[in-house]
Amino acid sequence: NEQIEQQKQEQLALLKQIEEERARLEADFLKIQMQTCLEEAKKKKKEEEQGQLVQSHNVPSTDQQNKVKHETGNTAVLETRSPREDSHLQMIRNYQQRLLEQNR
């Protein structure tokens, strides 16, 4: 009976280790995924900026870009973001939230 209880405790300890490793792997995966998304967003933004320099002053349609107003001190900055960038930002926020939850 004591042997069964000892095996049960060992299995619980192993299960806890597996769960902790799984959480670490998930966090690493999300971190890599976030970095990839950020790199893609930076690349796309750079390409768009280069494209805007070449193009004449055409204004993108509102379907292609959302305008977001940010307050910084006494000035308001108008920034344009594509829906893809919005999804990247949402993914980053979700990643940050999961990290916060895992650290609790």
N, C-alpha and C positions, 0 to 999 in steps of 0.2 A: 504494500500500500504506500509506504514511504517512497519506494522507487517510482511508482506511478506519479506521485505528487512531484517528485524531483524532475521527471521527464516533462511533466506538464509545465513546470516553471521554466525549464530550458527552452521548450517550444515557444512559450510566450516571449521570452527574451529574444529568441531568434526572429520571431514575427515582428517584434518592435524594431529590431535592427533593419529588417527588410523594409518596413514601412518608412523608416527614417531615410534609408538609401533611396527609396522610390521618390520621396519628397525632394531630396537633393537633386536627383536626376531630372525631375519635372522642372525644378527651378532652373537648373542649367539649360534645359531645353528651351524654356521660355526666354531665358536671357539671350541665348543664341538667336532665337527667332526674332526677338526684339531688335538685336543688333543688326540682323539682316534687313529687317524692315526699315530701320533708320538709315542704313546705307543705301537701300533702294530709294527711299524718299529723298535723301540728299542728292543722289545721282539724278533722279527725275527733276528735282528742283533746279539743279545746275543746268541740265539739258533745256529746261523751260526758259531759264534766264538767258541762256545762249541763243535760244530760238527767238526770244523777244527782242534781243539786240539786232538780229538779222531781219526780222519782220518789220513791216511798217507798223504804225501805231494802231493795230487792231485790238479791240477789247474783246476778251473771251466772253462767251455767253454765260448766263447765270447757271445754265445746266451743267456746264463744264467746271465751274468754280464757285465756291461759296465764299462770301466776304465775311470776315470776322473782325470785329473791332476790339482792340485791346487797350486798356487804360494803363498808361505808364506815367506815373507822377502827374504832371499838369497837362501832358499831351496825350492824344489818342492816336494810336497807330492802326492804320488799315492794312490788313494782311489778307492775301488771297490764298486759299488752300483748295486743292482738288479733293474730290470725295475719297480718293485713294489715300491721301495724306490724313484725312479725318479718320479713316479706318485704322491707319497706323497709330495715330494718337490714341484711339480707343483701345487698341491692343496693348499699348504701353501702359495705359491707366489700369487695364485689367491685370496685367502682369504685376504692377506695383501693388494692387489690392491683394492679389494672391500671396505675394511675399509678406505683406503685413499680416495676413491671416495665418500664414505658416509660422511666423515668429511669435504668435500669441501662445 
